[in-house]
């Protein structure tokens, strides 16, 4: 093969890197989570909160031409050093930025992958999660060309394809909307000014934490870093931030924060006041958001990753997500073993809970 490949690894996001990265964004397939602005903010907040993350961004060149950017980092977990995609737990899509006009065969990708492995000898293992099978209009080589485990699913709505919401869902939303209107003035709003946005973001953090605790899930917002990044990213990335809410008289009853980027709406952090659970406040807001994004002439409404039943009912499109785990040392093998034991115990406890 005459193609000559080269990789460059960067541990900081310099001004020169910014210029190259943002120029590449214009001619690559990616999501908002792989943009320079999003990644830089995430890494700055990690550093500010002393998380000990080491940036490990990889630029890949073919015959001196940049063809791929991999936003990776090395994180320490006790004595283990793990190479992961950059952005956990906020990046619902973990992918490389890939140039549009070059097709990457398996043979080419394996050459590149071996070069990556050769240059990550200081890590114990590689764990790549939330990897969709497609990168927009192209197959994801990390999904198709590496040994992986399909462990989740993405749902969304393609607005140029047939989509009709389930009749039972429509009837329920209409019924619950009318019930709420009898209690007061019901409004759908899009947060505009900074004080309004801060108020809604505080509402999301507060009520999302309550939901996590109630369902015995990991409380994402217990971490100071996670709370800080969530609020800051929505305020700084204001041209992409999309914050909406339902208000009953002067009370917020449901809210959502996500992004709009490249003709796509990302549905990321929906929440409702548990007091209004019986009124399906969250679904009422979701329907309003879908209607609003259609009016904006967007191409895709992305319900993102997760097996939640409502996502099936509100979508006409789905695709798989995969997990890649590869040990690079004895300790890497041990760490992956611990992860698998943890997953087995989690499934066992879930089964016991169902039986009881």
N, C-alpha and C positions, 0 to 999 in steps of 0.2 A: 504494500500500500504506500503510495507516494505522499499521502497527506501527512504533514508534520504538525504534531500537537504540542502545545505548551500550556502550562498552568502557572498562574501567579496567585500567591496567597497574601491577603492583606489583613492586618490586625487592627487597623484604624481606618475610618472613613474620611480621607483627606479631601481637599478641594479638587485636586486633580482626579481623584476617584469619582467624586460627585459628577464632574463633567462627563467622564466616560460612561458612567452608569446611566445618567439621565439621557444622554444621547442614544444609548442602547435601548432604553425603554421605548423610544419612539419606533423601533423596528423589531420589537420582540413580543412574544406571547408571555403574559404574566398576569398576576392579580395585584390588587392594591398593596397587599402585604409584602410584595417584592420590590416596591418602589423605593428609591433611595430615601425619600423623605420619611416614609413609614419606618424603614429599617434604622435610619439614623436616630430618630426619636426613641425607638425601642432600646437601642444600645446606649444612648445617653442616659436614659432613665435607669437602665441596669447598672451603669457605672455610678450614678448618683446615689443609688441605694446599696452599693457595695455588694452586688450579687456574685461577684467573682466570675462573671462570664468573660470568656476570651473570644473576641471576634475572629472568625476564620473564613472570611469571604474569599471565594475562589473564582478567578476569571479564567476562562478556558478559550484558547485561541487555536484556530486551524489555519495553517499557512499565514500566520501573523494577523489573521482577522478574528476579532472577538465574536464568538458564536454562542457563548453561554456564561451566565453568572449564577453562582451558587451561594446564596446568603446562608452561611453556616456559622455555628459557634461551638466552642468547647466549653462545657459546663462541668463543674466539679460537684460530685455528690459523695460526701465523705471522702474516701480515698480513691474513688473511681473518677476517671476522666472520660467524658462521653461526647462524641461528635454528633450534633443534632442540627436540624434546621433552626434558623434564627426566628424567634417570635413567639415561642411558647409562653403562655397558653392562649394568645390572642390571634394567632395566624390560623384561620380555619383551613387554608390551603397552604401546603408546604411543597414548593416546586422550584426548579431553576427558572431564570429568565432565559428563553430560547429564541434565537434569531428566527425570523419568519421564513426566509427564502432558502433555507438549507435543511434537507431531510437527514436526520441522524439515524443511520442503520445500527443494528445490534452490534455488528463488528466494530464500528467506530466508537460506539458508546462503551463497549467493554475495554477498549484501549484507554479511553479517558478515565473510566472507573478504576482501572489498575493504577493509573498515575495518581489518582486521588488517594487510594489506599497506601501507596508508597510514601506519600507525603503526610500521612496522618499516623505515623508510628508512635507518636507521643500520646496517643489516645488508647484507652482500653477497649472501647467498642463504639460502634456506629448504630444509632437508633434514629430512624427516619419515619416519622408518623404523619398522619393526615395527608397522605399522598394520593391525589385523585388520579384516575386512570387517564384523564385527558387534561392537557394544558390548553384550554379554550379549543382551538381548531386542530390540535395536534395530539397524537399519542404521547403520553408521558413515559420517557425511557426508564425512569426510576421505578415505574409501576410494571412495565412489560419486560424489562431486560434483567431485573434482579429477582432473586428468590425472596418472596414476600408472603405475607398473610393478609388476606382481605379481612378487615376488622371494623369497617364502618361504611356508611353510605351517604351520598349527597342527594338532596332534592331541590327542585327549582321549577320555575315556569318559563317556558319559551313562549313569548307573546306572539310570535309569528306562526305558532302551531295551535291546533284545536285545544281549547281549555275551557271547561265548564266546571265550576265548583259543584261538589256533591249537593244534591237537592236538600238533603237533610241538614247539611251545614248552612245552606242559604236560609232555609226556614227557621233554623235555630237562631242564627244571627239576627234575622229580622224580628223574631219574637223577643229576644233579649234586648235588642235596641229599643223596642217599643216599651218594654218594662222599665228600662232606665229613664226613658223620656218622661215617664209618669212621675219620676222622682225629682226631676229638675231639668235644667238646660244641658243637653249633651252635645259636646263639640269635639271635632277632630282638629288638632292643631299641629303645626310644624314650628318647632322652636327656632326663633330668629336671632334675637339679641343675646349677648353673653350672659346676662343675669338669668334670663329664661332658660338658657341651655344648662347653666350650673344647677339650677333648681331641679330640672328634669334628671340630670345625671346623678344628683344626690338621691333622688327618689329611686332611680334604678339600682344604685348600690345598696341602699337600705332594704328594699323589698326583694332584691335578688338574693341577698344574704339570708333573709328569712326563709326564702324558698329552698335554698341549699340546705339549711339546717333542718327544715321540716322533712325533707326527702332523704336525709342522711348522706347527702352528696358533699363533695369537697367544696368548701366555701372559698371560692376564687377571691373574693374581696376581703378576706381576712388579712391578706398580705398588703402591707403599706405600698409596696411597689405596684401591685396590680391595681389598686385603687387609684394611685397617682397616674399610672400610664393610661388607664381607661379614661379618666377625666381630661387629662392633658391632651391626649391624642384627638379627642372629640372637639377640643377648643382650638388647637393649633391647626389641624387639618380641616379647617372650616369649609373649604370649597368642596370637600368630599364628605364631610360629616352630615348625617341625615338623622335628626332627632325629632321624633313625633310623639304625640300623647293624646289620650282621651281625657276630657275634663267634664265632670258633672258639677254644674254650678261653679264653685271655686275650688273644687277638690279634684286632684289628679287621681284617676282610677286605674290607668294602664299607661305604659310608656315603652318606647323602643329606641335604641341607638344602633346605627349601622353606618354603612358607607354607600355612596354612589360614585362609581368609577367606571369609565370606559363603557357607557351604555348598560351598566349592570347595577342593580341594587342588592347589597349584601345585608341580609336580615340576621343580625348578630346577637343583640341583647334585648329580648322582649321580657317584660315583667308586668304584673298587675298587682294591685292591692288585694290581698287575700280576702278582705271584707266583701269584695265584689266577685268572688269566684263563681258563685251561682248564677251570675249574670253573663258569664263568658266574655268578660271585658277584654281579655287578651285576644280572643278570636275576632271580636268586633274591630279592635284596632288593626289586627293583621289584614282584615278585608279592606279597611280604609287605606292602609299602606299600599296594598296591591293595586287598588283603584287609582291611587295617586301616582304610582310609578308608571302605570299604563298611560295616564294623561301626560306624563313627562316624555312619552315615546321611547322609553328604554326597551332594550331587546330582551333582557333576562331579569327575572326576579329570583335571587339566589337564597333559598332557605338554609343553605350551608349544611354542615355535617350533623348527623344525628338520626336515630331510629324513631324519634317521636311520632306517634300515630297521626297527629294533626298535619305533619309535613307531607305524609302520603296523600291526605285528602286535599291539600292545597297545592298540588304540583302536577305537572304533566311530563316531568323529565327526571331521571335519576341515573346515577353512576356510582361506581365503587371507590372506596378508599383503601389503601394498603399500608401495612407496617413492614419495614425492613429492619432486621436486627442482625448485626454481624460483629462477632468478637474479634478483637485484634491482639488479645493477650490472655493469660490465665485469668487475671482479675476480670477481664471483660466477659469471659465465659461464666465466671461465678456471678457477676452482676445480672447477666441475662437469665441465668438459672433462677435467681431470686425473683426476677420479674415474672417468670412463668409460674413459679410457686404462688406468687401473689395473685395472679390471674385465676389460677385454679381455686384458691381459697375464696376469692370474690364470688366466683360462680357457685361454689358450694354453699356459701352463706346465703346467697340469693335464692337458691333452691330450697334451703331450710325455711327461709322466711315465707316463701310461697306455700310450702306444705303446712306451715303453722297458721 
